[in-house]
């Protein structure tokens, strides 16, 4: 009984350690930020590569988002738990017109761009996390 209890305890500690390590790896990925971090101080990020984990929001905007300039073409919307931001470029195969794609978790690598005090993400790579 004591041996079984020790083995069970060791196994449980091993599982906890692996779970903690996996969480730490995701948190330590260089360049990962939130949309709110960009919105609070965009000048810190203009021209720099950023990584955001969020949800593909297609063309669905938020009341706080001002309309994008027509000169930028069609932009889609990325949201995370902290806010919304426009993105231009590859959607990772997601369709902004397809209701089933809206809300799909994504990992986005992008460069923050600015045009006439309008900030948006220029996509390098988008990957769906389905």
One Martini backbone bead per residue (centre of mass of N, CA, C, O) as a GRO file, in nm:
protein
  130
    1UNK     BB    1   0.058   0.062  -0.022
    2UNK     BB    2   0.302   0.258   0.009
    3UNK     BB    3   0.410   0.219  -0.278
    4UNK     BB    4   0.158   0.309  -0.430
    5UNK     BB    5   0.149   0.595  -0.306
    6UNK     BB    6   0.427   0.684  -0.406
    7UNK     BB    7   0.375   0.644  -0.707
    8UNK     BB    8   0.128   0.830  -0.724
    9UNK     BB    9   0.274   1.084  -0.627
   10UNK     BB   10   0.492   1.091  -0.845
   11UNK     BB   11   0.300   1.101  -1.086
   12UNK     BB   12   0.156   1.364  -1.007
   13UNK     BB   13   0.411   1.540  -1.003
   14UNK     BB   14   0.483   1.494  -1.299
   15UNK     BB   15   0.226   1.615  -1.423
   16UNK     BB   16   0.257   1.896  -1.299
   17UNK     BB   17   0.533   1.960  -1.423
   18UNK     BB   18   0.448   1.938  -1.721
   19UNK     BB   19   0.224   2.150  -1.715
   20UNK     BB   20   0.400   2.385  -1.621
   21UNK     BB   21   0.603   2.376  -1.856
   22UNK     BB   22   0.400   2.432  -2.084
   23UNK     BB   23   0.313   2.709  -1.981
   24UNK     BB   24   0.592   2.842  -1.982
   25UNK     BB   25   0.654   2.820  -2.285
   26UNK     BB   26   0.423   3.001  -2.387
   27UNK     BB   27   0.500   3.258  -2.214
   28UNK     BB   28   0.816   3.267  -2.338
   29UNK     BB   29   0.748   3.363  -2.603
   30UNK     BB   30   0.879   3.565  -2.813
   31UNK     BB   31   0.666   3.854  -2.875
   32UNK     BB   32   0.432   3.821  -2.688
   33UNK     BB   33   0.116   3.987  -2.707
   34UNK     BB   34  -0.127   4.226  -2.670
   35UNK     BB   35  -0.349   4.444  -2.789
   36UNK     BB   36  -0.336   4.644  -2.553
   37UNK     BB   37  -0.034   4.701  -2.571
   38UNK     BB   38  -0.058   4.845  -2.838
   39UNK     BB   39  -0.282   5.059  -2.771
   40UNK     BB   40  -0.125   5.203  -2.537
   41UNK     BB   41   0.177   5.177  -2.718
   42UNK     BB   42   0.245   5.181  -3.043
   43UNK     BB   43   0.538   5.303  -3.073
   44UNK     BB   44   0.681   5.038  -2.957
   45UNK     BB   45   0.580   4.854  -3.237
   46UNK     BB   46   0.656   4.992  -3.478
   47UNK     BB   47   0.813   4.770  -3.705
   48UNK     BB   48   0.745   4.520  -3.531
   49UNK     BB   49   0.747   4.204  -3.424
   50UNK     BB   50   0.453   4.010  -3.350
   51UNK     BB   51   0.261   3.810  -3.111
   52UNK     BB   52  -0.075   3.669  -3.134
   53UNK     BB   53  -0.333   3.544  -2.930
   54UNK     BB   54  -0.650   3.466  -3.084
   55UNK     BB   55  -0.930   3.575  -3.283
   56UNK     BB   56  -1.108   3.531  -3.555
   57UNK     BB   57  -1.329   3.811  -3.691
   58UNK     BB   58  -1.311   3.909  -3.959
   59UNK     BB   59  -1.549   4.177  -4.021
   60UNK     BB   60  -1.596   4.198  -3.720
   61UNK     BB   61  -1.657   4.459  -3.514
   62UNK     BB   62  -1.606   4.727  -3.297
   63UNK     BB   63  -1.705   5.024  -3.162
   64UNK     BB   64  -1.392   5.114  -3.103
   65UNK     BB   65  -1.349   5.084  -3.402
   66UNK     BB   66  -1.225   5.239  -3.650
   67UNK     BB   67  -1.227   5.291  -3.958
   68UNK     BB   68  -1.069   5.196  -4.230
   69UNK     BB   69  -0.875   5.286  -4.471
   70UNK     BB   70  -0.913   5.250  -4.809
   71UNK     BB   71  -0.600   5.245  -4.881
   72UNK     BB   72  -0.568   4.943  -4.736
   73UNK     BB   73  -0.812   4.798  -4.784
   74UNK     BB   74  -0.886   4.486  -4.681
   75UNK     BB   75  -0.969   4.418  -4.344
   76UNK     BB   76  -0.927   4.232  -4.066
   77UNK     BB   77  -1.014   4.082  -3.745
   78UNK     BB   78  -0.855   4.090  -3.429
   79UNK     BB   79  -0.894   3.908  -3.121
   80UNK     BB   80  -0.886   3.944  -2.770
   81UNK     BB   81  -0.924   3.983  -2.428
   82UNK     BB   82  -0.826   4.312  -2.481
   83UNK     BB   83  -0.911   4.331  -2.803
   84UNK     BB   84  -0.893   4.516  -3.117
   85UNK     BB   85  -0.761   4.454  -3.461
   86UNK     BB   86  -0.628   4.514  -3.753
   87UNK     BB   87  -0.574   4.310  -4.056
   88UNK     BB   88  -0.328   4.233  -4.316
   89UNK     BB   89  -0.379   3.939  -4.490
   90UNK     BB   90  -0.333   3.640  -4.405
   91UNK     BB   91  -0.583   3.398  -4.261
   92UNK     BB   92  -0.515   3.083  -4.262
   93UNK     BB   93  -0.783   3.000  -4.443
   94UNK     BB   94  -0.982   3.196  -4.348
   95UNK     BB   95  -1.323   3.312  -4.369
   96UNK     BB   96  -1.482   3.623  -4.332
   97UNK     BB   97  -1.775   3.496  -4.443
   98UNK     BB   98  -1.751   3.256  -4.242
   99UNK     BB   99  -1.911   3.175  -3.957
  100UNK     BB  100  -1.733   2.923  -3.865
  101UNK     BB  101  -1.457   3.104  -3.848
  102UNK     BB  102  -1.560   3.264  -3.633
  103UNK     BB  103  -1.349   3.238  -3.344
  104UNK     BB  104  -1.090   3.129  -3.428
  105UNK     BB  105  -0.807   3.025  -3.318
  106UNK     BB  106  -0.494   3.219  -3.324
  107UNK     BB  107  -0.169   3.269  -3.472
  108UNK     BB  108   0.013   3.580  -3.492
  109UNK     BB  109   0.231   3.719  -3.730
  110UNK     BB  110   0.356   4.063  -3.712
  111UNK     BB  111   0.350   4.401  -3.825
  112UNK     BB  112   0.342   4.712  -3.715
  113UNK     BB  113   0.141   4.965  -3.856
  114UNK     BB  114   0.137   5.313  -3.994
  115UNK     BB  115  -0.140   5.537  -4.100
  116UNK     BB  116  -0.245   5.821  -4.005
  117UNK     BB  117  -0.287   5.705  -3.703
  118UNK     BB  118  -0.315   5.407  -3.813
  119UNK     BB  119  -0.339   5.082  -3.676
  120UNK     BB  120  -0.181   4.775  -3.800
  121UNK     BB  121  -0.154   4.447  -3.924
  122UNK     BB  122   0.113   4.283  -4.087
  123UNK     BB  123   0.115   3.986  -4.218
  124UNK     BB  124   0.310   3.690  -4.202
  125UNK     BB  125   0.142   3.483  -4.004
  126UNK     BB  126  -0.127   3.236  -3.998
  127UNK     BB  127  -0.270   3.016  -3.738
  128UNK     BB  128  -0.470   2.771  -3.673
  129UNK     BB  129  -0.597   2.620  -3.345
  130UNK     BB  130  -0.797   2.360  -3.399
   0.00000   0.00000   0.00000
